[in-house]
Amino acid sequence: MATTKPKRFMMRSILLALILSALALGANSQDVIRQAPSGAQIAEGRYIVQFTRAPAVQASLRNTRESASLRNAAQAQQESFNARARALPKVKIERSFTKLFNGVSIRATKDQIVELSKVAGVKAIYPVLLHSFDPMEVTPNADPAKRTDLSSSHNATGVARVREELKLTGKGIRIAIIDSGVDYRHPAFARPGQTCPRLGESGCRVIKGVDIVGDDWNPADPLRDVVKPDDDPDDCISGHGTHVAGISAGADNVFTGVAPDADILAYKVFGCTGPRTSTTTDAMVAAMERATDDGAHVINMSIGGGAMFDDWPTAQAATALADKGVIVVSSQGNNGPKGLFWGGAPGAARRGFGTGSADAPTTVSSSLTVTGLAGATEIAFNNEESTAGKFTRGTAFAIKNSPNAPTTADDGCNAFPAGTFTGKVALVRRGTCAFAIKAENARVAGATGVLVYNNAPGMPGLFSGSITPAGFAIPVGYVSGVDGERLWAAANTGAEVTIANNGGQLALPNLVTGGQPSDFTSWGPGPTLVMKPDVIAPGGNIYSSYPRRQGSYASLSGTSMASPYLAGVSALFREAFPEVFEGAFDQMQRRVQNTAEPVRLASTGLPWPVPRQGAGYINAYNLLTNRVAVTPSKLELGDGNDRKTREIRVSNTGSQTIAYTLSHQPATSVNQNGAPLNPIFSNTTTARVSISAAQITLRARESARVQIEVFPNPGQGPFWLQSGWVVLTPSEGSPAGTPTLRVPYLLMTGDYSQYAQLPADPTRSPVIADSDLSAWDPASTGPRPKSKREESDSTKSIGPYSLNGTDIPLLYVEPAHINRNMRIEVFNATNKQRLGLVADYPYTQPNRYLLPSANSTLLVGTRPLRGWQGEYFESETSAAKVVPDGDYYFELSFVRPGKSNDGWETRHAKYWTSPRILIRRDGGASTTTSTTTAAATTTTTAAATTTTSAAATTTSSAATTATTTSGAGSSTANPTVPTDLPVYGRRPRPSTPVVAPEPVYGRRPTRPAVGGNARID
């Protein structure tokens, strides 16, 4: 492909601060304590302990004796540990897992968890994470006669054709929904002609369910953190689970989900204590095990976290379920604005689906009932919510057109003649001046309301404006240019034209983003360069069931909506192929990826990259009818500029001869290396692919092997993600309807072990600043303060600092990539002696770390910043020490993710040394003696090794670890919970940190319901 100038993907960036801490452990300690992933909120004093024995699921499904033996061995290992744990004061064993994950969840102090980590058989200890709801964009109470957006998705994906031609509806298949519960009395979950008064009765399609946690539970609130399970999984708070279940399997006279005859299993893992309630990692694993017991064929989890590795407990459980023949479908996450490597768990599982989102083919708008307009009785509009005045429901408002023609660019920007609009709604054109000016000029001229029409005629021309300040006296609405011009022409004749807001809605063709990857859907790949997401499915603006008390039906957007769509298709697959058992996930994944259709990116003329769309847009009909298997179904080629040689096997399992022409379809290439604030750059410099056979012909039951050689193109430099598809196009003479098949591939140019951990711009990060700490408030959108010195040079100095008031150094770090581990150590600059770890240091999502921060609850919109007050820790049991006056410096090191999860502890490497930090409390001469006796060395070169033995032990000093990725995006800060936490892959250390949550609950950030800007600049 021709070389082109890299193009920048413009993405939003909003700071979200996050604090983690670590506890220094002795070099002889067994390293089993794992770090919380980026964006995680930690449950205080709660951990999941994993043991070395295999869970019971690893036995053959049909060998119950072996399964029982494994379960007994796992239980014996747990009993030994539990006896040790219960001997410690106030340690509480909360949950036990033996089927999918051999472990327990416990409550313990940080010191107790350090002691328990040394118990024989302990493999790993994970912090329990809190998972909370994202803010929802909800369009409720749709007019059933006008809602076609879900059915349009069924047409686009082939689901409608599956039902019509193949007669598959999910009958006999059980879909488990692990979520906020399900309003099982909703008519969408009743059998035809029946009702469901109580869970599990004959009229109910929600045949089983349980509330794993209880209505009053909220793990983020210490007063409500008491689990009280019950048998009622009713959706009592958010509506999220009801909406998700409807997409997979809902059906009534209003809408139809993907698998309308499937049975539903409901597992409620959220309490009912408010919109910001949370669930936990162990509750999710418990629900997965319960779904296994209840015979689930498919499990949907529209929940998870961002920027995570595939060894997180929920991801391990998802892979274990695949061993048991259960298909786990999860949301990829809604961190699209944050850049590459942002997929979460359980979607990160190697044998589980991480589902990305595509916008629906239609978009939904509120509507106005219109009279006096030829050929139309209803038009789409967006209401201005900030005004005090409202278009009262059921009230007809007469329209008066502006005296200015529709070609007038500054219509409404100047005063209208007095009385122009007396008693009527003014119709004015968009453009030139603020909406507030137009609205005020119309009001002064007697208008009782204002309707602004777009200055870009046609569709999509519907838009949303903004009137500031809020509280404008009369109502304001917005309509498309084509509708506005038609209204103007009709009213200009003198005929009476009226509008009324009757609460209706219209489904309109989504001509801009329909079928495209949603702007919110998280980018891959996985941190070890594996292909994520696996596929994209409809998730943007999806209409489904909603709790009856909240309107019964609504449109929501998010990968939370894409995941149950794929789960429904998985149910159709299980119905079509009931003989598939242990290999259900593997066959479903192969069928999905062989038949998915790449979505083209208009700005490059090539498809979107594989890290954006996975294999492509799901095609349910083709995946169910295809009789040719191409394996492997994806080629994950790692890094390097060397030739990559792989072999694919093409097997005709059908009864007819099929011929294919083989070709290469490259995708847009992307790169984010070292770029701050998450821009993603793209170009059309692609890999070259050589295929050993241009054509193949396969008779019935015949197979062929084809060699694929992929030549990375290093022309644009290292770290470009180059991807595409090997394409098998049916040749002339093949049976009618034979689908085109594809195998996606993915690689990174250059050496991944050298991928930047810090921004390429040395003035950005890290720096030490001496500005007033209030200037560093994360809520600030202004420029960051200048630091006194930014060189990465310990021979230079910054200060002196008195450590009084705001005269305190503050470290600013801006990582550029997800990492396994981050630590900051303080050294005596005079003798180069390591003193220990900085007392309390936070990190945010990769655009900013402010170090250290105060040990206090993070409030929405503000963070008390403490700066470094001279504290450090020598070991896991020592109290904080304070340096005397003297000269010091920090060293920052990371463990990069590597191409494998194996042996990552050995890859710690130093990346930055600070200037000397001069501490002079009284302004006097420096004293360089120190209270510490510990000495250690730090790795001084970036580690290049990326594959070693499994992560089991390490002798390196403790650290805060961070799975973080470059860039920040739309997010909502929840109230946070002080925590005593272990860290993912490193030991904890004494501190009381605060964790700000990353939205993880599978929904998209709020955006206008109609229209929308292109996401590529």
Secondary structure, 3 states (H helix, E strand, C coil): CCCCCCEEECCCCCCCCCECCCECCCCCCCCCECCCECCCEEEEEEEEEEECCCCHHHCCCCCHHHHHHHHHHHHHHHHHHHHHHHCCCCCEEEEEECCCCCEEEEECCHHHHHHHCCCCCEEEEEEEEEEECCCCCCEECCCHHHCCHHHHHHHHHCHHHHHHHHCCCCCCCEEEEEECCCCCCCHHHECCCCCCCCCCCCCECEEEEEECCCCCCCCCCCCCCCCCCECCCCCCCCCHHHHHHHHHHCECCCCECCCCCCEEEEEECCCCCCCCCEEEHHHHHHHHHHHHHCCCCEEEECCCCCCCCCCCHHHHHHHHHHHCCCEEEEECCCCHHHCCCCCCCCCCCCCCEEEEEEECCEEEEEEEEEECCCCCCEEEEEECCCCCCCCCCCCEEEEEECCCCCCCCCCCCCCCCCCCCCCCEEEEECCCCCHHHHHHHHHHCCCCEEEEECCCCCCCCCCCCCCCCCCCCCCEEEECHHHHHHHHHHHHCCCCCEEECCCCEEEEECCCCECCECCCCCCCCCCCCCCCCCEEEEEECEEEECCHHHCCEEEECCHHHHHHHHHHHHHHHHHHCCCCCCCHHHHHHHHHHHHCECCECCCCCCECCHHHHCCCECCHHHHHHCCEEEECCCEEEEECCCCEEEEEEEEECCCCCEEEEEEEEECCEEECCCCCCCCEEEECCCCEEEECCCEEEECCCCEEEEEEEEECCHHHCCCCEEEEEEEEEECCCCCCCCCCEEEEEEEECCCHHHCCCCCCCCCCCCEEECCCHHHHCCCCCCCCCCCCECCCCCCCEEEEECCCCCCCCEEEECCCCCCCEEEEEEEECCCCCEEEEECCCECCCCCCEEECCCCCCCECCECCCCCCCCEEECCCCCCCEECCCEEEEEEEEEECCCCCCCCHHHHEEEEEECCEEEECCCCCCCCCCCCCCCCCCCCCCCCCCCCCCCCCCCCCCCCECCECCCCCCCCCCCCCEECCCCECCECECCCCCEECCCCCCCCCCCCCCCCCCCCCC
